Amino acid sequence: MGAGSFDAIIVGAGIGGLTLAHKLHQGGQRVLVLEKSASVGGWAQSNPIDGFLCEGGPNSTFATPQVIELIKQIGLEDDLCLAGPPSKRRFILLRRGAGRSSLLEVPGTFRTAVNSPLLNWQEKLRLAAEPLMPQSGLDDESVGAFARRRFGKGFTEKVLAPALSGIWAADIDRLSVRSALQRLFDFERNSGSVLRGALSTRKQPRRKRGETISFTAGMQQLAISLAGTLPADTVRCGCSVQRLKYDQNGVRVFAGTAEAASQQFNAKQLILTCDNISTAKLIEDAAPALAERIKEVPYSPMGVIHVSWNLDALDNFPGGFGFLATPTKGKPLLGALFNSA
């Protein structure tokens, strides 16, 4: 292969693209990563400001065996940060109308759930009646419709809606239950009840997601370390892909940089890890039908605001991982993470 030829070109230097580049490099392949931004990390941007570490995207991940193995491979063990004990506590901001809200802890056990003020007694009884609820017989439905039918309105709107909104920033009445809650859907389909299905599998081993972790310099440190394991000039930031051209030998990638209006790189295979709009634009000449389908994938816009203060300025700070807010029209707050915990 020539100087501009590679086994694989990856567009996007987020954690996903860089992890793939790391694995391909380990396998002996010659890889090129092109990133239009000035730095690696994608949405994982960690900025130290006035003594605080502000995360522009994800603030943590789970210590699965695969993640721990990757951390060991790139030598990040000494920079690993475990979530503190207070992070076990999670809260829901329950809006009660007329400007009143309550921060209620999510129950961790059945006994605390029974005594929790999060649900009233009628809502708790409705939840307990889940095994008596009939099946819908539908091949799919929204998470909202599924949950209200099985668990009742109270549990759905006070617990499930904020939890899933926090994960996807999406409306539960537009989320597919087969996609978002496949396990619960299967419990109803196979056992006639979510509770009966859960009890039937309680002795089966379940995959553990591991502890919540981050790094001393934030989540972007993972991306920076991954990039550091690759040969010099493998990751090229400030390099915006303009168009692609396929032929019998693979793909030709044309990209612009500050030094050159357009450069050509050749590869046997191309992997796009960018957003759907950028992906659709790049492939619309080669695969117009697929490009149109990709454009239809909805994104939920999200803003991140960092608020910081000295701990002694707070009265009765509850600690914990943070809180999720019950969705309310006109109040788009999803929740807050207590990063210091």
Secondary structure as the mmCIF struct_conf table of DSSP 4:
data_model
#
loop_
_struct_conf.conf_type_id
_struct_conf.id
_struct_conf.beg_label_comp_id
_struct_conf.beg_label_asym_id
_struct_conf.beg_label_seq_id
_struct_conf.end_label_comp_id
_struct_conf.end_label_asym_id
_struct_conf.end_label_seq_id
TURN_TY1_P TURN_TY1_P1 ALA A 3 GLY A 4
STRN STRN1 SER A 5 VAL A 11
STRN STRN2 GLY A 14 GLY A 14
HELX_RH_AL_P HELX_RH_AL_P1 ILE A 15 GLN A 26
TURN_TY1_P TURN_TY1_P2 GLY A 27 GLY A 28
STRN STRN3 VAL A 31 GLU A 35
BEND BEND1 LYS A 36 VAL A 40
STRN STRN4 GLY A 41 GLY A 41
TURN_TY1_P TURN_TY1_P3 GLY A 42 TRP A 43
STRN STRN5 SER A 46 ILE A 49
TURN_TY1_P TURN_TY1_P4 ASP A 50 GLY A 51
STRN STRN6 PHE A 52 GLU A 55
BEND BEND2 GLY A 56 GLY A 57
STRN STRN7 THR A 61 PHE A 62
HELX_RH_AL_P HELX_RH_AL_P2 PRO A 65 GLN A 73
TURN_TY1_P TURN_TY1_P5 ILE A 74 GLY A 75
HELX_RH_3T_P HELX_RH_3T_P1 GLU A 77 ASP A 79
STRN STRN8 LEU A 80 LEU A 82
HELX_LH_PP_P HELX_LH_PP_P1 ALA A 83 GLY A 84
HELX_RH_3T_P HELX_RH_3T_P2 PRO A 85 LYS A 88
STRN STRN9 ARG A 90 GLY A 97
TURN_TY1_P TURN_TY1_P6 ALA A 98 GLY A 99
STRN STRN10 ARG A 100 GLU A 105
HELX_LH_PP_P HELX_LH_PP_P2 VAL A 106 PRO A 107
BEND BEND3 THR A 109 THR A 109
HELX_RH_AL_P HELX_RH_AL_P3 PHE A 110 ASN A 115
TURN_TY1_P TURN_TY1_P7 PRO A 117 LEU A 118
BEND BEND4 LEU A 119 LEU A 119
HELX_RH_AL_P HELX_RH_AL_P4 TRP A 121 ALA A 128
TURN_TY1_P TURN_TY1_P8 ALA A 129 ALA A 129
HELX_RH_3T_P HELX_RH_3T_P3 GLU A 130 LEU A 132
BEND BEND5 MET A 133 MET A 133
HELX_LH_PP_P HELX_LH_PP_P3 PRO A 134 GLN A 135
BEND BEND6 ASP A 139 ASP A 139
STRN STRN11 SER A 142 SER A 142
HELX_RH_AL_P HELX_RH_AL_P5 VAL A 143 PHE A 151
HELX_RH_AL_P HELX_RH_AL_P6 LYS A 153 PHE A 155
HELX_RH_PI_P HELX_RH_PI_P1 THR A 156 LEU A 160
HELX_RH_AL_P HELX_RH_AL_P7 ALA A 161 TRP A 168
BEND BEND7 ALA A 170 ALA A 170
TURN_TY1_P TURN_TY1_P9 ILE A 172 ARG A 174
BEND BEND8 LEU A 175 LEU A 175
STRN STRN12 SER A 176 SER A 176
HELX_RH_AL_P HELX_RH_AL_P8 VAL A 177 ALA A 180
BEND BEND9 LEU A 181 LEU A 181
HELX_RH_AL_P HELX_RH_AL_P9 GLN A 182 SER A 191
BEND BEND10 GLY A 192 SER A 193
HELX_RH_AL_P HELX_RH_AL_P10 VAL A 194 SER A 200
TURN_TY1_P TURN_TY1_P10 THR A 201 LYS A 203
BEND BEND11 GLN A 204 GLN A 204
STRN STRN13 THR A 212 PHE A 215
TURN_TY1_P TURN_TY1_P11 THR A 216 ALA A 217
TURN_TY1_P TURN_TY1_P12 MET A 219 MET A 219
HELX_RH_AL_P HELX_RH_AL_P11 GLN A 220 GLY A 228
TURN_TY1_P TURN_TY1_P13 THR A 229 THR A 229
BEND BEND12 LEU A 230 LEU A 230
HELX_LH_PP_P HELX_LH_PP_P4 PRO A 231 PRO A 231
TURN_TY1_P TURN_TY1_P14 ALA A 232 ASP A 233
BEND BEND13 THR A 234 THR A 234
STRN STRN14 VAL A 235 CYS A 237
BEND BEND14 GLY A 238 GLY A 238
STRN STRN15 SER A 240 ASP A 247
TURN_TY1_P TURN_TY1_P15 GLN A 248 ASN A 249
STRN STRN16 GLY A 250 GLY A 256
BEND BEND15 ALA A 258 GLU A 259
BEND BEND16 ALA A 261 ALA A 261
STRN STRN17 GLN A 263 LEU A 272
BEND BEND17 CYS A 274 CYS A 274
HELX_RH_AL_P HELX_RH_AL_P12 ASN A 276 ILE A 283
TURN_TY1_P TURN_TY1_P16 GLU A 284 ALA A 286
HELX_RH_AL_P HELX_RH_AL_P13 PRO A 288 LYS A 295
TURN_TY1_P TURN_TY1_P17 GLU A 296 GLU A 296
BEND BEND18 VAL A 297 VAL A 297
HELX_RH_3T_P HELX_RH_3T_P4 LEU A 311 ALA A 313
BEND BEND19 ASP A 315 ASN A 316
BEND BEND20 GLY A 320 PHE A 321
STRN STRN18 GLY A 322 ALA A 325
STRN STRN19 THR A 328 THR A 328
TURN_TY1_P TURN_TY1_P18 LYS A 329 GLY A 330
STRN STRN20 LYS A 331 LYS A 331
STRN STRN21 GLY A 335 LEU A 337
TURN_TY1_P TURN_TY1_P19 ASN A 339 SER A 340
#
